[in-house]
């Protein structure tokens, strides 16, 4: 099963306030010695993770790091601005399957295959050095240690082992807790993305129904008018997605923070995560 956590180098109260204000977060906040770890209730790819933490990054001027993994591949995103840059471990297919597993959308496969084909080789020392520098800087880790892992990109990187090696054993403990499903119960709670897709699906369906209902009238007005009408429908669908996204974010900010982003202490060996 694909899993992802986000580490932010700030106290849990600061992180919760920033994410709740953004209106995006729906997960649990785990306080650790080096900051805060966020475990999402939703399937969440890199683009959604960036939207989660962008407000925090912009306000705090600190980086955030997402670590994702499954049985065959792993990756790290270093978020320091509007673009996420990272590194993957495992074969190309294994990495694509991990990304699809994170988002839950198989339609991404052709796009990911194209991206993989266009991406330059990971063998270059300069590219490996830049990746190691980004990750080490974001995590406050020794760059030589990170580089050693980056150079072994053809095999899956153990997230817990990597985090232990760079001095983030507190975050590694969260990885191990996730690996034994100690946070899975929280996935049954309130889901931001499920609300978003429900709202946008309803809006898109309304646009399509209106278009189909008026298709005969539109076609009778001529080919050029029909083309314009199709463009208008696409624009309306885009606007509907934007309105739905903002509406769900607004609703999230109005929810009690303990419902949206509760604090969960890292469980001991004989405790559950909930």
VEXVOKE-953874 format. One record per residue: residue number from 0; y, z, x of N, C-alpha, C in turn. Coordinates in Angstrom, 2 decimals, padded with zeros to 5 digits. Last residue first. Layout:
BEGIN
<NUM, <Y, Z, X>, <Y, Z, X>, <Y, Z, X>>
...
//
This chain:
BEGIN
<273, <005.59, 017.62, -004.87>, <006.41, 017.81, -006.06>, <006.57, 019.20, -006.46>>
<272, <003.94, 017.52, -002.77>, <005.32, 017.12, -002.55>, <006.18, 017.38, -003.74>>
<271, <001.88, 020.50, -002.45>, <002.14, 019.14, -002.92>, <003.59, 018.83, -002.73>>
<270, <000.56, 022.26, 000.36>, <001.49, 022.16, -000.76>, <001.58, 020.71, -001.19>>
<269, <-000.77, 022.64, 002.72>, <-001.45, 023.07, 001.50>, <-000.54, 023.04, 000.28>>
<268, <000.86, 021.75, 004.75>, <-000.46, 021.15, 004.60>, <-001.12, 021.50, 003.28>>
<267, <004.13, 021.65, 003.15>, <003.22, 022.08, 004.20>, <001.84, 021.49, 003.91>>
<266, <006.54, 019.10, 002.29>, <005.46, 020.04, 001.98>, <004.68, 020.45, 003.22>>
<265, <009.98, 019.11, 002.58>, <008.75, 018.55, 003.14>, <007.62, 019.54, 002.94>>
<264, <011.67, 019.47, -000.51>, <011.37, 019.98, 000.82>, <010.05, 019.39, 001.30>>
<263, <013.63, 017.37, -002.21>, <012.23, 017.75, -002.10>, <011.98, 018.21, -000.68>>
<262, <016.27, 017.00, -004.43>, <015.88, 017.40, -003.08>, <014.43, 017.88, -003.12>>
<261, <016.78, 014.13, -006.58>, <016.45, 015.54, -006.33>, <016.08, 015.78, -004.87>>
<260, <018.54, 012.00, -007.78>, <018.18, 012.14, -006.37>, <017.88, 013.61, -006.06>>
<259, <018.71, 012.13, -010.59>, <018.71, 010.84, -009.90>, <018.14, 010.96, -008.49>>
<258, <018.68, 014.81, -011.24>, <017.75, 013.90, -011.92>, <017.60, 012.60, -011.15>>
<257, <020.64, 015.89, -009.69>, <019.30, 016.43, -009.51>, <018.25, 015.61, -010.26>>
<256, <022.92, 014.60, -010.64>, <022.40, 014.23, -009.32>, <020.99, 014.75, -009.10>>
<255, <022.91, 013.43, -013.97>, <022.96, 014.56, -013.05>, <022.30, 014.20, -011.73>>
<254, <024.43, 010.20, -014.48>, <023.26, 011.08, -014.57>, <023.44, 012.27, -013.63>>
<253, <026.50, 008.57, -013.85>, <026.74, 009.55, -014.91>, <025.55, 010.48, -015.12>>
<252, <025.50, 006.83, -012.01>, <026.52, 007.78, -011.54>, <026.80, 008.86, -012.59>>
<251, <023.84, 005.34, -013.70>, <023.25, 006.20, -012.69>, <024.25, 007.25, -012.21>>
<250, <025.62, 003.85, -015.19>, <024.78, 004.85, -015.88>, <024.19, 005.83, -014.88>>
<249, <026.61, 002.23, -013.15>, <027.51, 003.15, -013.85>, <026.72, 004.25, -014.55>>
<248, <024.31, 000.76, -012.52>, <024.94, 001.61, -011.50>, <025.85, 002.65, -012.16>>
<247, <023.99, -000.60, -014.92>, <022.96, 000.34, -014.50>, <023.51, 001.28, -013.43>>
<246, <026.35, -002.13, -014.85>, <026.13, -001.19, -015.94>, <025.08, -000.14, -015.55>>
<245, <026.04, -003.73, -012.61>, <027.12, -002.75, -012.62>, <026.91, -001.71, -013.72>>
<244, <023.84, -005.27, -013.48>, <023.77, -004.48, -012.25>, <024.82, -003.37, -012.25>>
<243, <024.90, -006.52, -015.76>, <023.76, -005.61, -015.90>, <023.64, -004.70, -014.68>>
<242, <026.90, -008.07, -014.58>, <027.27, -007.03, -015.54>, <026.15, -006.02, -015.69>>
<241, <025.31, -009.77, -012.99>, <026.30, -008.90, -012.37>, <026.69, -007.75, -013.30>>
<240, <023.78, -011.08, -014.94>, <023.12, -010.29, -013.91>, <024.10, -009.30, -013.29>>
<239, <025.85, -012.36, -016.31>, <025.03, -011.37, -017.00>, <024.30, -010.47, -016.01>>
<238, <026.75, -014.16, -014.41>, <027.65, -013.09, -014.85>, <026.87, -011.98, -015.53>>
<237, <024.47, -015.79, -014.35>, <024.90, -015.07, -013.15>, <025.82, -013.92, -013.49>>
<236, <024.53, -016.75, -016.96>, <023.39, -015.95, -016.53>, <023.74, -015.15, -015.28>>
<235, <026.90, -018.19, -016.88>, <026.81, -017.04, -017.77>, <025.64, -016.13, -017.39>>
<234, <026.15, -020.19, -015.08>, <027.23, -019.28, -014.73>, <027.16, -018.02, -015.58>>
<233, <024.18, -021.45, -016.62>, <023.82, -020.84, -015.33>, <024.88, -019.84, -014.89>>
<232, <025.74, -022.35, -018.76>, <024.67, -021.39, -019.01>, <024.27, -020.68, -017.71>>
<231, <027.40, -024.18, -017.43>, <028.00, -023.00, -018.06>, <026.95, -021.92, -018.30>>
<230, <025.51, -026.10, -016.73>, <026.20, -025.36, -015.67>, <026.82, -024.07, -016.22>>
<229, <024.86, -027.03, -019.27>, <023.84, -026.40, -018.45>, <024.46, -025.56, -017.33>>
<228, <027.33, -028.14, -019.98>, <026.80, -027.01, -020.75>, <025.72, -026.27, -019.96>>
<227, <027.49, -030.26, -018.20>, <028.48, -029.18, -018.11>, <027.97, -027.93, -018.83>>
<226, <025.39, -031.77, -019.20>, <025.33, -031.26, -017.82>, <026.30, -030.11, -017.63>>
<225, <026.36, -032.37, -021.75>, <025.14, -031.59, -021.62>, <025.02, -030.99, -020.22>>
<224, <028.55, -033.98, -021.10>, <028.79, -032.69, -021.74>, <027.57, -031.78, -021.61>>
<223, <027.16, -036.16, -020.07>, <028.09, -035.42, -019.21>, <028.38, -034.04, -019.79>>
<222, <025.67, -037.12, -022.27>, <025.00, -036.60, -021.07>, <025.93, -035.75, -020.21>>
<221, <026.71, -036.11, -025.62>, <026.67, -036.99, -024.45>, <026.11, -036.30, -023.23>>
<220, <026.53, -034.70, -027.91>, <027.88, -034.91, -027.39>, <027.91, -035.77, -026.13>>
<219, <023.93, -034.25, -028.47>, <024.60, -035.25, -029.29>, <026.01, -035.57, -028.77>>
<218, <023.33, -032.13, -026.83>, <022.84, -033.47, -026.47>, <023.54, -034.56, -027.25>>
<217, <024.51, -030.01, -028.30>, <025.02, -030.37, -026.98>, <024.62, -031.79, -026.59>>
<216, <022.92, -029.92, -030.57>, <024.35, -030.19, -030.71>, <024.93, -030.67, -029.39>>
<215, <020.47, -029.31, -029.38>, <020.63, -030.55, -030.15>, <022.09, -030.93, -030.31>>
<214, <021.01, -026.79, -028.21>, <020.69, -027.96, -027.39>, <020.90, -029.26, -028.15>>
<213, <021.51, -024.31, -029.27>, <022.58, -025.30, -029.37>, <022.28, -026.60, -028.65>>
<212, <019.15, -022.97, -028.75>, <019.59, -023.10, -030.14>, <020.66, -024.18, -030.29>>
<211, <019.12, -023.01, -025.99>, <018.10, -023.76, -026.72>, <018.55, -024.00, -028.16>>
<210, <021.32, -021.31, -025.47>, <021.31, -022.69, -024.97>, <020.32, -023.54, -025.77>>
<209, <020.55, -018.91, -026.66>, <021.76, -019.58, -027.12>, <021.78, -021.05, -026.69>>
<208, <018.27, -018.38, -025.09>, <018.14, -018.59, -026.54>, <019.36, -019.31, -027.09>>
<207, <019.45, -018.03, -022.57>, <018.51, -019.13, -022.79>, <018.37, -019.43, -024.28>>
<206, <020.99, -015.71, -023.02>, <021.63, -016.96, -022.59>, <020.74, -018.16, -022.88>>
<205, <018.96, -013.87, -023.66>, <020.00, -014.18, -024.65>, <020.70, -015.50, -024.31>>
<204, <017.60, -013.77, -021.24>, <016.92, -014.29, -022.42>, <017.93, -014.67, -023.50>>
<203, <019.50, -012.53, -019.64>, <019.10, -013.91, -019.34>, <018.42, -014.55, -020.55>>
<202, <019.60, -009.99, -020.87>, <020.80, -010.82, -020.82>, <020.44, -012.28, -020.57>>
<201, <016.97, -009.09, -020.47>, <017.49, -009.24, -021.83>, <018.71, -010.15, -021.86>>
<200, <016.92, -009.06, -017.68>, <015.99, -009.91, -018.42>, <016.47, -010.15, -019.84>>
<199, <018.82, -007.13, -017.09>, <019.10, -008.52, -016.72>, <018.17, -009.48, -017.45>>
<198, <017.49, -004.83, -018.12>, <018.82, -005.23, -018.61>, <019.11, -006.69, -018.30>>
<197, <015.10, -004.83, -016.66>, <015.06, -004.86, -018.13>, <016.39, -005.35, -018.68>>
<196, <016.05, -004.67, -014.07>, <015.33, -005.88, -014.47>, <015.22, -005.97, -015.99>>
<195, <017.25, -002.07, -014.19>, <018.03, -003.25, -013.87>, <017.34, -004.52, -014.36>>
<194, <015.11, -000.40, -014.75>, <016.21, -000.48, -015.70>, <017.03, -001.74, -015.47>>
<193, <013.68, -000.81, -012.41>, <013.07, -001.20, -013.69>, <014.13, -001.29, -014.77>>
<192, <015.45, 000.21, -010.48>, <015.17, -001.23, -010.52>, <014.53, -001.66, -011.83>>
<191, <015.47, 002.99, -011.03>, <016.69, 002.21, -011.11>, <016.38, 000.73, -011.29>>
<190, <013.33, 004.98, -012.81>, <013.37, 003.87, -011.87>, <014.63, 003.05, -012.07>>
<189, <012.27, 008.31, -013.14>, <013.28, 007.32, -013.49>, <013.39, 006.25, -012.41>>
<188, <008.80, 008.66, -012.12>, <010.07, 009.13, -012.66>, <011.01, 007.98, -012.97>>
<187, <006.63, 007.85, -010.80>, <006.54, 007.80, -012.26>, <007.84, 008.24, -012.92>>
<186, <007.09, 008.38, -008.18>, <007.24, 006.98, -008.61>, <007.16, 006.84, -010.13>>
<185, <006.42, 010.97, -007.67>, <007.82, 010.71, -008.01>, <008.04, 009.26, -008.46>>
<184, <003.81, 010.88, -006.84>, <004.08, 011.37, -008.20>, <005.51, 011.05, -008.63>>
<183, <003.86, 010.18, -004.15>, <003.62, 009.13, -005.15>, <003.92, 009.58, -006.57>>
<182, <004.07, 011.87, -002.06>, <005.30, 011.61, -002.81>, <005.08, 010.63, -003.96>>
<181, <001.60, 012.04, -000.89>, <002.19, 013.29, -001.38>, <003.52, 013.08, -002.12>>
<180, <-000.08, 010.08, 000.21>, <000.35, 009.97, -001.20>, <001.01, 011.22, -001.75>>
<179, <-000.51, 010.05, 002.85>, <-001.54, 010.73, 002.05>, <-001.07, 010.91, 000.60>>
<178, <001.76, 008.78, 003.73>, <000.47, 008.13, 003.95>, <-000.66, 008.79, 003.16>>
<177, <003.75, 010.63, 003.25>, <003.67, 009.45, 002.40>, <002.32, 008.77, 002.53>>
<176, <003.19, 012.41, 005.35>, <003.10, 012.89, 003.96>, <003.01, 011.72, 002.99>>
<175, <003.73, 010.75, 007.52>, <002.36, 011.22, 007.31>, <002.17, 011.75, 005.89>>
<174, <006.51, 010.42, 007.16>, <005.61, 009.26, 007.15>, <004.18, 009.71, 006.84>>
<173, <007.32, 013.06, 007.54>, <007.49, 012.45, 006.22>, <006.60, 011.22, 006.09>>
<172, <006.76, 013.33, 010.24>, <006.05, 014.20, 009.29>, <006.17, 013.65, 007.87>>
<171, <008.58, 011.61, 011.37>, <007.16, 011.25, 011.43>, <006.35, 012.08, 010.44>>
<170, <010.85, 013.14, 011.12>, <010.71, 011.96, 010.26>, <009.26, 011.49, 010.24>>
<169, <010.23, 015.02, 013.08>, <010.51, 015.47, 011.71>, <010.40, 014.32, 010.71>>
<168, <010.01, 013.61, 015.41>, <008.77, 014.12, 014.82>, <008.99, 014.62, 013.40>>
<167, <011.60, 011.90, 017.02>, <011.86, 012.06, 015.58>, <010.59, 012.53, 014.89>>
<166, <011.20, 011.16, 019.67>, <011.80, 012.45, 019.37>, <012.17, 012.67, 017.92>>
<165, <009.81, 008.90, 020.15>, <011.26, 008.83, 020.38>, <011.96, 010.13, 020.00>>
<164, <007.18, 009.56, 019.50>, <007.50, 009.20, 020.89>, <009.00, 009.20, 021.16>>
<163, <007.28, 009.93, 016.71>, <006.97, 011.05, 017.59>, <007.44, 010.78, 019.02>>
<162, <007.76, 007.29, 015.96>, <008.78, 008.30, 015.70>, <008.54, 009.56, 016.54>>
<161, <005.32, 006.08, 016.72>, <006.59, 005.64, 017.29>, <007.66, 006.72, 017.15>>
<160, <003.50, 007.46, 015.07>, <003.40, 007.56, 016.52>, <004.68, 007.16, 017.22>>
<159, <004.41, 006.64, 012.55>, <004.41, 008.07, 012.90>, <004.34, 008.25, 014.41>>
<158, <004.09, 003.80, 012.68>, <005.41, 004.43, 012.48>, <005.44, 005.89, 012.90>>
<157, <002.39, 001.89, 014.89>, <002.19, 003.08, 014.08>, <003.53, 003.79, 013.90>>
<156, <002.61, -001.60, 014.72>, <003.16, -000.38, 015.31>, <002.90, 000.79, 014.37>>
<155, <000.22, -004.13, 015.08>, <000.92, -003.22, 014.18>, <001.37, -001.98, 014.94>>
<154, <000.92, -006.57, 017.64>, <000.03, -005.63, 016.96>, <000.85, -004.66, 016.11>>
<153, <002.98, -007.99, 018.68>, <001.88, -008.74, 018.09>, <000.88, -007.84, 017.37>>
<152, <004.88, -006.42, 019.97>, <005.12, -006.80, 018.59>, <003.94, -007.49, 017.92>>
<151, <005.41, -004.97, 022.29>, <004.04, -005.01, 021.75>, <004.04, -005.45, 020.30>>
<150, <008.08, -004.83, 022.77>, <007.31, -005.81, 023.53>, <005.87, -005.94, 023.04>>
<149, <008.77, -002.61, 021.24>, <009.22, -003.94, 020.83>, <008.39, -005.02, 021.52>>
<148, <007.76, -000.51, 022.81>, <007.16, -000.81, 021.51>, <007.52, -002.22, 021.06>>
<147, <009.49, -000.69, 024.98>, <008.05, -000.77, 025.20>, <007.33, -001.09, 023.90>>
<146, <011.94, -000.24, 023.77>, <011.63, -001.57, 024.30>, <010.14, -001.73, 024.53>>
<145, <011.80, 002.50, 023.27>, <011.82, 001.57, 022.14>, <011.43, 000.17, 022.62>>
<144, <011.92, 003.42, 025.91>, <010.76, 003.74, 025.07>, <010.67, 002.77, 023.90>>
<143, <014.42, 002.49, 026.69>, <013.23, 002.03, 027.40>, <011.96, 002.28, 026.59>>
<142, <016.17, 003.91, 025.02>, <016.02, 002.47, 024.85>, <014.77, 001.94, 025.54>>
<141, <015.64, 006.83, 023.27>, <015.62, 006.24, 024.60>, <015.30, 004.76, 024.48>>
<140, <017.69, 007.08, 020.24>, <016.45, 007.18, 021.02>, <016.61, 006.58, 022.40>>
<139, <019.26, 006.99, 017.95>, <019.59, 007.93, 019.01>, <018.41, 008.16, 019.93>>
<138, <018.80, 005.07, 016.11>, <017.96, 006.26, 016.03>, <018.34, 007.32, 017.05>>
<137, <020.65, 003.10, 016.79>, <020.65, 003.62, 015.42>, <019.88, 004.93, 015.32>>
<136, <019.91, 002.61, 019.46>, <021.24, 003.11, 019.14>, <021.27, 003.76, 017.76>>
<135, <017.31, 001.61, 019.15>, <017.53, 002.84, 019.91>, <018.88, 003.45, 019.60>>
<134, <017.83, -000.74, 017.68>, <017.00, 000.32, 017.11>, <017.25, 001.65, 017.81>>
<133, <019.47, -002.19, 019.47>, <019.91, -001.89, 018.10>, <019.15, -000.70, 017.54>>
<132, <017.83, -002.33, 021.78>, <019.13, -001.67, 021.85>, <019.62, -001.27, 020.46>>
<131, <015.68, -003.82, 020.85>, <015.45, -002.46, 021.33>, <016.76, -001.67, 021.37>>
<130, <016.99, -006.24, 020.30>, <016.35, -005.49, 019.22>, <016.13, -004.03, 019.63>>
<129, <017.81, -006.99, 022.87>, <018.82, -006.75, 021.82>, <018.23, -005.91, 020.69>>
<128, <015.32, -007.27, 024.16>, <016.28, -006.28, 024.63>, <017.32, -005.95, 023.58>>
<127, <014.21, -009.40, 022.76>, <013.56, -008.10, 022.71>, <014.51, -006.99, 023.14>>
<126, <016.00, -011.38, 023.54>, <015.88, -011.01, 022.14>, <015.23, -009.65, 021.99>>
<125, <015.52, -011.45, 026.30>, <016.86, -011.14, 025.81>, <016.80, -010.68, 024.35>>
<124, <012.83, -012.20, 026.46>, <013.23, -010.87, 026.92>, <014.61, -010.47, 026.39>>
<123, <011.05, -013.84, 023.89>, <012.19, -013.83, 024.80>, <012.62, -012.43, 025.18>>
<122, <009.12, -013.67, 021.93>, <008.70, -013.51, 023.31>, <009.88, -013.37, 024.28>>
<121, <009.60, -014.22, 019.36>, <009.89, -012.85, 019.77>, <009.54, -012.61, 021.24>>
<120, <011.17, -017.36, 018.57>, <010.06, -016.58, 019.09>, <010.53, -015.18, 019.50>>
<119, <013.34, -017.69, 015.69>, <012.96, -017.96, 017.07>, <011.87, -016.99, 017.53>>
<118, <012.68, -018.73, 012.40>, <013.00, -017.63, 013.31>, <012.51, -017.96, 014.72>>
<117, <011.70, -020.70, 010.82>, <013.01, -020.93, 011.42>, <013.38, -019.86, 012.45>>
<116, <009.31, -019.67, 009.91>, <009.28, -020.91, 010.67>, <010.59, -021.15, 011.41>>
<115, <010.21, -017.46, 008.49>, <009.39, -017.24, 009.66>, <009.36, -018.48, 010.54>>
<114, <011.52, -018.75, 006.39>, <012.29, -017.92, 007.31>, <011.52, -017.69, 008.61>>
<113, <009.32, -019.93, 005.14>, <010.36, -020.78, 005.73>, <011.18, -019.99, 006.74>>
<112, <007.99, -017.63, 004.30>, <007.31, -018.55, 005.21>, <008.32, -019.46, 005.91>>
<111, <009.88, -016.58, 002.56>, <009.55, -015.83, 003.77>, <008.84, -016.71, 004.79>>
<110, <009.82, -018.54, 000.57>, <011.05, -018.28, 001.31>, <010.79, -017.54, 002.60>>
<109, <007.15, -018.32, -000.39>, <007.63, -019.56, 000.24>, <008.89, -019.35, 001.07>>
<108, <007.15, -015.47, -001.26>, <006.29, -015.96, -000.20>, <006.79, -017.27, 000.42>>
<107, <008.55, -014.52, -003.41>, <009.24, -014.53, -002.13>, <008.44, -015.23, -001.04>>
<106, <006.94, -014.33, -005.54>, <007.73, -015.56, -005.45>, <008.49, -015.64, -004.14>>
<105, <005.88, -011.82, -005.59>, <005.15, -012.84, -004.83>, <005.93, -014.13, -004.69>>
<104, <007.38, -008.86, -005.41>, <007.63, -010.19, -005.98>, <006.98, -011.25, -005.11>>
<103, <007.41, -006.34, -004.32>, <006.57, -006.55, -005.48>, <006.73, -007.92, -006.11>>
<102, <008.73, -005.46, -002.09>, <009.55, -005.89, -003.23>, <008.73, -006.07, -004.49>>
<101, <006.61, -004.72, -000.42>, <007.75, -003.82, -000.60>, <008.54, -004.16, -001.85>>
<100, <004.90, -006.92, -000.48>, <004.46, -005.65, -001.04>, <005.59, -004.68, -001.29>>
<99, <006.45, -008.74, 000.92>, <006.16, -009.00, -000.50>, <005.72, -007.71, -001.18>>
<98, <006.39, -007.52, 003.42>, <007.67, -007.71, 002.74>, <007.48, -007.97, 001.25>>
<97, <003.61, -007.66, 003.95>, <004.28, -006.36, 003.87>, <005.60, -006.50, 003.10>>
<96, <003.22, -010.40, 004.07>, <002.56, -009.64, 003.01>, <003.19, -008.26, 002.84>>
<95, <004.70, -010.95, 006.38>, <005.13, -011.52, 005.09>, <004.50, -010.73, 003.94>>
<94, <003.12, -009.58, 008.25>, <004.50, -009.15, 008.03>, <005.01, -009.68, 006.69>>
<93, <000.76, -011.05, 008.10>, <000.73, -009.62, 007.77>, <002.14, -009.10, 007.48>>
<92, <001.64, -013.53, 008.99>, <001.16, -013.39, 007.62>, <001.16, -011.93, 007.19>>
<91, <002.33, -012.88, 011.69>, <003.33, -013.42, 010.75>, <002.90, -013.23, 009.31>>
<90, <000.93, -009.69, 012.81>, <000.96, -011.15, 012.68>, <001.95, -011.61, 011.63>>
<89, <003.03, -006.98, 014.02>, <001.88, -007.52, 013.31>, <001.97, -009.04, 013.27>>
<88, <006.29, -005.79, 013.49>, <005.07, -005.68, 014.27>, <003.89, -006.15, 013.43>>
<87, <009.76, -006.65, 013.63>, <008.50, -006.53, 012.92>, <007.34, -006.47, 013.91>>
<86, <013.09, -005.47, 013.46>, <012.00, -005.97, 014.26>, <010.70, -005.72, 013.51>>
<85, <016.48, -006.14, 012.32>, <015.32, -005.32, 012.61>, <014.30, -006.01, 013.48>>
<84, <019.52, -005.74, 010.65>, <018.79, -006.40, 011.73>, <017.62, -005.52, 012.12>>
<83, <021.51, -006.31, 007.86>, <020.45, -005.49, 008.45>, <019.72, -006.31, 009.49>>
<82, <024.98, -006.36, 007.29>, <023.78, -007.11, 007.63>, <022.77, -006.15, 008.24>>
<81, <027.16, -004.78, 006.97>, <026.76, -005.55, 005.81>, <025.48, -006.34, 006.05>>
<80, <026.01, -002.16, 009.11>, <027.10, -002.86, 008.45>, <026.55, -003.63, 007.27>>
<79, <023.75, -001.12, 010.11>, <025.00, -000.63, 010.70>, <026.22, -001.30, 010.08>>
<78, <020.44, -000.51, 009.88>, <021.60, -000.82, 009.05>, <022.86, -000.24, 009.71>>
<77, <017.59, -001.76, 011.10>, <018.71, -000.92, 011.54>, <019.95, -001.37, 010.77>>
<76, <014.29, -001.71, 010.04>, <015.62, -002.27, 009.81>, <016.65, -001.28, 010.33>>
<75, <011.07, -002.25, 011.23>, <012.21, -001.34, 011.24>, <013.47, -002.15, 010.99>>
<74, <007.63, -002.55, 010.19>, <008.94, -003.08, 010.56>, <009.97, -001.98, 010.53>>
<73, <004.16, -003.48, 010.27>, <005.23, -002.49, 010.17>, <006.53, -003.14, 010.60>>
<72, <000.80, -004.18, 009.07>, <002.09, -004.54, 009.69>, <003.07, -003.40, 009.52>>
<71, <-001.52, -003.24, 007.84>, <-001.61, -004.35, 008.78>, <-000.32, -004.70, 009.51>>
<70, <-001.14, -001.22, 006.00>, <-002.28, -001.10, 006.91>, <-002.27, -002.14, 008.02>>
<69, <002.44, -000.95, 006.16>, <001.20, -000.90, 005.39>, <000.06, -000.86, 006.40>>
<68, <005.91, 000.04, 006.29>, <004.59, -000.19, 006.87>, <003.53, -000.32, 005.78>>
<67, <009.27, 000.62, 007.40>, <008.32, 000.18, 006.38>, <006.98, -000.14, 007.04>>
<66, <012.24, 002.33, 007.74>, <010.94, 002.10, 008.37>, <009.97, 001.75, 007.25>>
<65, <015.68, 002.02, 008.18>, <014.56, 001.95, 007.25>, <013.30, 001.62, 008.03>>
<64, <018.50, 003.84, 009.13>, <017.30, 003.13, 009.59>, <016.24, 003.20, 008.50>>
<63, <022.03, 003.66, 009.52>, <020.85, 004.15, 008.81>, <019.67, 003.29, 009.24>>
<62, <024.91, 004.69, 011.43>, <023.85, 003.75, 011.09>, <022.77, 004.45, 010.26>>
<61, <028.20, 005.66, 010.37>, <026.94, 005.91, 011.06>, <025.92, 004.87, 010.61>>
<60, <030.51, 005.70, 008.93>, <030.49, 004.92, 010.17>, <029.27, 005.27, 011.03>>
<59, <030.73, 006.84, 006.46>, <030.42, 007.73, 007.58>, <030.54, 007.05, 008.93>>
<58, <031.37, 004.70, 004.74>, <032.17, 005.92, 004.73>, <031.97, 006.75, 006.01>>
<57, <029.49, 002.71, 005.34>, <030.92, 002.38, 005.37>, <031.77, 003.65, 005.46>>
<56, <027.09, 004.06, 004.95>, <027.41, 003.49, 006.27>, <028.92, 003.27, 006.39>>
<55, <027.24, 004.66, 002.20>, <027.14, 005.74, 003.19>, <027.57, 005.24, 004.57>>
<54, <027.25, 002.07, 001.15>, <028.39, 002.96, 000.93>, <028.41, 004.11, 001.92>>
<53, <024.72, 001.15, 001.97>, <025.93, 000.52, 002.49>, <027.15, 001.41, 002.32>>
<52, <022.33, 002.06, 000.97>, <022.96, 002.87, 002.01>, <024.29, 002.31, 002.49>>
<51, <021.57, 000.26, -001.10>, <021.52, 001.71, -001.28>, <022.44, 002.41, -000.31>>
<50, <021.74, -002.21, 000.13>, <022.69, -001.89, -000.94>, <022.71, -000.39, -001.22>>
<49, <019.55, -001.95, 001.86>, <020.90, -002.07, 002.41>, <021.94, -001.73, 001.35>>
<48, <017.45, -001.92, 000.02>, <017.69, -000.74, 000.86>, <019.09, -000.77, 001.44>>
<47, <017.62, -004.51, -000.93>, <017.94, -003.41, -001.83>, <018.22, -002.15, -001.04>>
<46, <016.85, -005.89, 001.38>, <018.16, -006.15, 000.79>, <018.58, -005.05, -000.17>>
<45, <014.21, -004.94, 001.97>, <015.34, -004.66, 002.86>, <016.70, -004.85, 002.23>>
<44, <012.69, -003.73, -001.12>, <012.77, -004.52, 000.09>, <014.04, -004.21, 000.87>>
<43, <010.98, -001.45, -002.93>, <012.31, -001.71, -002.40>, <012.22, -002.49, -001.09>>
<42, <009.77, 000.06, -005.82>, <009.50, -000.89, -004.76>, <010.85, -001.36, -004.23>>
<41, <011.23, 003.34, -006.40>, <010.99, 001.94, -006.72>, <010.37, 001.21, -005.54>>
<40, <011.85, 005.75, -005.47>, <010.91, 005.73, -006.59>, <010.51, 004.31, -006.94>>
<39, <012.12, 006.24, -001.90>, <012.48, 005.58, -003.15>, <011.41, 005.77, -004.22>>
<38, <013.13, 008.79, 000.06>, <011.91, 008.12, -000.39>, <012.20, 007.56, -001.78>>
<37, <015.19, 009.47, 002.77>, <015.15, 009.07, 001.36>, <013.84, 008.34, 001.09>>
<36, <015.87, 012.13, 004.92>, <015.00, 010.98, 004.64>, <015.01, 010.73, 003.14>>
<35, <018.47, 013.31, 006.98>, <017.89, 013.23, 005.64>, <017.02, 011.98, 005.55>>
<34, <018.46, 015.02, 010.02>, <019.28, 014.40, 008.98>, <018.59, 014.46, 007.63>>
<33, <016.75, 016.25, 011.79>, <017.68, 015.26, 012.33>, <018.55, 014.59, 011.28>>
<32, <015.16, 017.95, 010.19>, <015.99, 018.51, 011.26>, <017.08, 017.53, 011.71>>
<31, <015.49, 016.91, 006.74>, <014.73, 017.08, 007.99>, <015.70, 017.55, 009.07>>
<30, <015.25, 016.79, 003.23>, <016.00, 017.27, 004.40>, <015.08, 017.45, 005.60>>
<29, <014.75, 014.13, 001.25>, <013.96, 015.10, 002.01>, <014.78, 015.55, 003.21>>
<28, <015.36, 013.04, -001.96>, <015.97, 013.30, -000.66>, <015.20, 014.41, 000.04>>
<27, <014.00, 010.44, -003.96>, <014.06, 011.83, -003.59>, <014.65, 011.94, -002.19>>
<26, <015.55, 008.11, -006.22>, <014.48, 008.51, -005.33>, <014.52, 010.00, -005.10>>
<25, <017.72, 005.90, -006.64>, <016.78, 006.52, -007.55>, <015.55, 006.89, -006.73>>
<24, <021.02, 004.74, -006.02>, <019.84, 005.47, -005.59>, <019.02, 006.03, -006.75>>
<23, <023.36, 003.61, -007.10>, <022.17, 002.78, -006.88>, <020.92, 003.63, -006.72>>
<22, <025.84, 004.78, -007.20>, <025.20, 004.41, -008.46>, <023.94, 003.61, -008.30>>
<21, <027.43, 005.78, -005.24>, <027.23, 004.33, -005.24>, <026.54, 003.85, -006.52>>
<20, <027.21, 008.50, -005.70>, <028.49, 007.84, -006.01>, <028.34, 006.34, -006.07>>
<19, <024.69, 008.93, -004.67>, <024.91, 009.09, -006.11>, <026.20, 008.41, -006.54>>
<18, <025.14, 008.51, -001.95>, <024.25, 007.61, -002.68>, <024.44, 007.72, -004.18>>
<17, <026.95, 010.62, -001.35>, <027.32, 009.22, -001.11>, <026.45, 008.27, -001.91>>
<16, <025.50, 012.92, -002.10>, <026.79, 012.63, -002.73>, <027.17, 011.16, -002.56>>
<15, <023.25, 012.74, -000.40>, <023.09, 012.68, -001.86>, <024.40, 012.32, -002.55>>
<14, <024.49, 013.04, 002.11>, <023.76, 011.82, 001.77>, <023.63, 011.68, 000.27>>
<13, <025.53, 015.63, 001.96>, <026.43, 014.49, 002.19>, <025.76, 013.19, 001.77>>
<12, <023.18, 017.13, 001.62>, <024.22, 017.16, 000.58>, <025.18, 015.98, 000.72>>
<11, <021.72, 016.65, 003.99>, <021.21, 016.15, 002.71>, <022.29, 016.14, 001.63>>
<10, <023.61, 015.49, 006.84>, <023.03, 016.54, 006.01>, <022.69, 016.02, 004.61>>
<9, <022.58, 012.50, 008.62>, <023.61, 013.33, 007.98>, <022.92, 014.38, 007.12>>
<8, <021.36, 009.87, 009.41>, <021.71, 010.99, 010.29>, <022.85, 011.83, 009.74>>
<7, <018.73, 008.80, 007.39>, <020.18, 008.81, 007.55>, <020.57, 010.04, 008.35>>
<6, <015.98, 006.71, 006.83>, <016.50, 007.89, 007.54>, <017.99, 007.74, 007.74>>
<5, <013.93, 005.69, 004.28>, <015.22, 005.46, 004.92>, <015.67, 006.77, 005.55>>
<4, <010.64, 004.24, 003.97>, <011.56, 005.37, 003.90>, <012.86, 004.98, 004.61>>
<3, <008.07, 002.49, 002.29>, <009.32, 002.46, 003.05>, <010.04, 003.79, 002.89>>
<2, <004.88, 000.85, 002.05>, <005.73, 002.03, 001.90>, <006.99, 001.85, 002.73>>
<1, <002.20, -000.88, 000.55>, <003.45, -000.95, 001.32>, <004.33, 000.26, 001.00>>
<0, <-001.21, 000.00, 000.85>, <000.00, 000.00, 000.00>, <001.25, 000.00, 000.88>>
//
